[in-house]
């Protein structure tokens, strides 16, 4: 089970595994966690954790609550929780997440956006007194 913070493991049920000898092309949507140890071209969507193992790779987008990348990802990652780039990770693409952990040795080429979206405040109106 992937560790997302010191001493805290991801809860939830692993429902799908793409093994090391498997290649998958298409859109994969799962309710629970998914682990990719093989190769995938397409999109993964999960309500829980998506794990890309050290030998796994995906060319496509990942949308999930939490994401752990140990292999290679070329595409966008959108996460409502936490993204962990392990020391063997290679991420080429844009990343949007609440929290990000990058281990020493991980490679990340792209743009990142972290944290809660900034609240939009209406511009302050400046009143100039013509008498001064």
C-alpha positions as YAML, in Angstrom:
chain: A
units: angstrom
residues:
- id: 1
  name: UNK
  ca: [0.00, 0.00, 0.00]
- id: 2
  name: UNK
  ca: [1.40, 3.41, -0.91]
- id: 3
  name: UNK
  ca: [2.36, 5.79, 1.85]
- id: 4
  name: UNK
  ca: [1.19, 9.32, 1.27]
- id: 5
  name: UNK
  ca: [2.50, 10.79, 4.50]
- id: 6
  name: UNK
  ca: [4.65, 9.60, 7.38]
- id: 7
  name: UNK
  ca: [2.98, 6.59, 8.92]
- id: 8
  name: UNK
  ca: [-0.31, 7.06, 7.08]
- id: 9
  name: UNK
  ca: [-1.32, 4.60, 4.36]
- id: 10
  name: UNK
  ca: [-4.00, 5.14, 1.78]
- id: 11
  name: UNK
  ca: [-7.25, 3.54, 2.80]
- id: 12
  name: UNK
  ca: [-9.46, 2.00, 0.20]
- id: 13
  name: UNK
  ca: [-9.82, -1.04, -1.91]
- id: 14
  name: UNK
  ca: [-7.52, -1.90, -4.81]
- id: 15
  name: UNK
  ca: [-9.95, -2.83, -7.56]
- id: 16
  name: UNK
  ca: [-7.82, -2.93, -10.73]
- id: 17
  name: UNK
  ca: [-4.26, -3.95, -11.61]
- id: 18
  name: UNK
  ca: [-2.63, -3.69, -15.04]
- id: 19
  name: UNK
  ca: [0.24, -6.19, -14.70]
- id: 20
  name: UNK
  ca: [3.81, -5.88, -15.96]
- id: 21
  name: UNK
  ca: [3.08, -8.00, -19.03]
- id: 22
  name: UNK
  ca: [-0.07, -6.04, -19.98]
- id: 23
  name: UNK
  ca: [-0.62, -3.22, -22.46]
- id: 24
  name: UNK
  ca: [-3.86, -1.26, -22.35]
- id: 25
  name: UNK
  ca: [-5.23, 1.39, -24.68]
- id: 26
  name: UNK
  ca: [-8.37, 3.40, -23.94]
- id: 27
  name: UNK
  ca: [-10.20, 5.05, -21.06]
- id: 28
  name: UNK
  ca: [-10.13, 3.34, -17.66]
- id: 29
  name: UNK
  ca: [-12.62, 4.55, -15.04]
- id: 30
  name: UNK
  ca: [-12.64, 2.86, -11.62]
- id: 31
  name: UNK
  ca: [-14.46, 3.55, -8.38]
- id: 32
  name: UNK
  ca: [-11.60, 2.44, -6.14]
- id: 33
  name: UNK
  ca: [-7.80, 2.30, -6.47]
- id: 34
  name: UNK
  ca: [-5.88, 1.18, -9.55]
- id: 35
  name: UNK
  ca: [-2.25, 0.16, -10.03]
- id: 36
  name: UNK
  ca: [-0.44, 0.24, -13.37]
- id: 37
  name: UNK
  ca: [2.66, -1.93, -13.64]
- id: 38
  name: UNK
  ca: [2.36, -2.39, -17.41]
- id: 39
  name: UNK
  ca: [1.93, 0.12, -20.22]
- id: 40
  name: UNK
  ca: [-1.13, 2.24, -20.92]
- id: 41
  name: UNK
  ca: [-2.14, 4.77, -23.55]
- id: 42
  name: UNK
  ca: [-5.26, 6.71, -22.64]
- id: 43
  name: UNK
  ca: [-6.95, 8.18, -19.57]
- id: 44
  name: UNK
  ca: [-7.32, 6.89, -16.02]
- id: 45
  name: UNK
  ca: [-10.03, 8.23, -13.72]
- id: 46
  name: UNK
  ca: [-10.39, 7.02, -10.12]
- id: 47
  name: UNK
  ca: [-12.22, 8.17, -7.00]
- id: 48
  name: UNK
  ca: [-9.30, 6.90, -4.92]
- id: 49
  name: UNK
  ca: [-5.59, 6.20, -5.53]
- id: 50
  name: UNK
  ca: [-3.83, 5.72, -8.86]
- id: 51
  name: UNK
  ca: [-0.39, 4.13, -8.56]
- id: 52
  name: UNK
  ca: [2.07, 3.90, -11.45]
- id: 53
  name: UNK
  ca: [4.62, 1.26, -10.42]
- id: 54
  name: UNK
  ca: [8.37, 1.64, -11.10]
- id: 55
  name: UNK
  ca: [8.07, -0.43, -14.31]
- id: 56
  name: UNK
  ca: [4.71, 1.06, -15.30]
- id: 57
  name: UNK
  ca: [4.06, 3.80, -17.79]
- id: 58
  name: UNK
  ca: [1.17, 5.83, -19.09]
- id: 59
  name: UNK
  ca: [0.85, 8.14, -22.02]
- id: 60
  name: UNK
  ca: [-2.30, 10.06, -21.18]
- id: 61
  name: UNK
  ca: [-4.13, 11.87, -18.42]
- id: 62
  name: UNK
  ca: [-4.68, 10.85, -14.80]
- id: 63
  name: UNK
  ca: [-7.61, 12.17, -12.75]
- id: 64
  name: UNK
  ca: [-7.80, 10.89, -9.18]
- id: 65
  name: UNK
  ca: [-8.02, 11.70, -5.49]
- id: 66
  name: UNK
  ca: [-4.38, 10.68, -4.85]
- id: 67
  name: UNK
  ca: [-1.58, 9.68, -7.24]
- id: 68
  name: UNK
  ca: [1.72, 7.90, -6.63]
- id: 69
  name: UNK
  ca: [4.11, 7.80, -9.59]
- id: 70
  name: UNK
  ca: [7.09, 5.46, -9.56]
- id: 71
  name: UNK
  ca: [7.31, 4.91, -13.33]
- id: 72
  name: UNK
  ca: [6.90, 7.12, -16.38]
- id: 73
  name: UNK
  ca: [3.95, 9.41, -17.12]
- id: 74
  name: UNK
  ca: [3.58, 11.61, -20.19]
- id: 75
  name: UNK
  ca: [0.40, 13.62, -19.80]
- id: 76
  name: UNK
  ca: [-1.60, 15.72, -17.38]
- id: 77
  name: UNK
  ca: [-2.19, 14.79, -13.75]
- id: 78
  name: UNK
  ca: [-5.16, 16.27, -11.91]
- id: 79
  name: UNK
  ca: [-5.50, 15.31, -8.27]
- id: 80
  name: UNK
  ca: [-7.79, 16.54, -5.49]
- id: 81
  name: UNK
  ca: [-5.47, 15.25, -2.75]
- id: 82
  name: UNK
  ca: [-1.78, 14.44, -2.93]
- id: 83
  name: UNK
  ca: [0.68, 13.53, -5.66]
- id: 84
  name: UNK
  ca: [3.87, 11.66, -4.75]
- id: 85
  name: UNK
  ca: [6.71, 11.47, -7.28]
- id: 86
  name: UNK
  ca: [8.91, 8.62, -6.09]
- id: 87
  name: UNK
  ca: [12.66, 8.59, -6.73]
- id: 88
  name: UNK
  ca: [12.18, 6.51, -9.91]
- id: 89
  name: UNK
  ca: [9.40, 8.74, -11.30]
- id: 90
  name: UNK
  ca: [9.53, 10.57, -14.62]
- id: 91
  name: UNK
  ca: [6.64, 12.98, -15.16]
- id: 92
  name: UNK
  ca: [6.43, 15.00, -18.36]
- id: 93
  name: UNK
  ca: [3.33, 17.14, -18.36]
- id: 94
  name: UNK
  ca: [1.25, 19.52, -16.31]
- id: 95
  name: UNK
  ca: [0.23, 18.80, -12.75]
- id: 96
  name: UNK
  ca: [-2.60, 20.20, -10.64]
- id: 97
  name: UNK
  ca: [-2.88, 19.04, -7.02]
- id: 98
  name: UNK
  ca: [-3.56, 20.14, -3.49]
- id: 99
  name: UNK
  ca: [-0.24, 18.77, -2.16]
- id: 100
  name: UNK
  ca: [2.95, 17.57, -3.90]
- id: 101
  name: UNK
  ca: [5.86, 15.43, -2.68]
- id: 102
  name: UNK
  ca: [8.90, 15.06, -4.93]
- id: 103
  name: UNK
  ca: [11.48, 12.53, -3.75]
- id: 104
  name: UNK
  ca: [15.15, 13.02, -4.56]
- id: 105
  name: UNK
  ca: [15.89, 11.49, -7.96]
- id: 106
  name: UNK
  ca: [12.42, 12.08, -9.44]
- id: 107
  name: UNK
  ca: [12.25, 13.94, -12.75]
- id: 108
  name: UNK
  ca: [9.45, 16.45, -13.42]
- id: 109
  name: UNK
  ca: [9.21, 18.52, -16.59]
- id: 110
  name: UNK
  ca: [6.08, 20.61, -16.85]
- id: 111
  name: UNK
  ca: [3.99, 23.16, -15.03]
- id: 112
  name: UNK
  ca: [2.53, 22.65, -11.58]
- id: 113
  name: UNK
  ca: [-0.38, 24.28, -9.80]
- id: 114
  name: UNK
  ca: [-0.79, 23.55, -6.10]
- id: 115
  name: UNK
  ca: [-3.14, 24.36, -3.28]
- id: 116
  name: UNK
  ca: [-6.65, 25.66, -3.14]
- id: 117
  name: UNK
  ca: [-7.64, 27.89, -6.02]
- id: 118
  name: UNK
  ca: [-7.23, 31.54, -5.17]
- id: 119
  name: UNK
  ca: [-10.47, 33.27, -4.31]
- id: 120
  name: UNK
  ca: [-11.52, 35.93, -6.72]
- id: 121
  name: UNK
  ca: [-11.86, 39.30, -5.03]
- id: 122
  name: UNK
  ca: [-13.61, 42.17, -6.76]
- id: 123
  name: UNK
  ca: [-11.22, 44.99, -7.56]
- id: 124
  name: UNK
  ca: [-11.22, 47.82, -5.05]
- id: 125
  name: UNK
  ca: [-12.70, 51.00, -6.37]
- id: 126
  name: UNK
  ca: [-10.49, 54.02, -6.00]
- id: 127
  name: UNK
  ca: [-12.32, 57.29, -5.55]
- id: 128
  name: UNK
  ca: [-10.37, 60.37, -6.46]
- id: 129
  name: UNK
  ca: [-11.37, 63.56, -4.77]
- id: 130
  name: UNK
  ca: [-11.20, 66.30, -7.36]
- id: 131
  name: UNK
  ca: [-10.90, 68.96, -4.66]
- id: 132
  name: UNK
  ca: [-7.33, 67.92, -3.77]
...
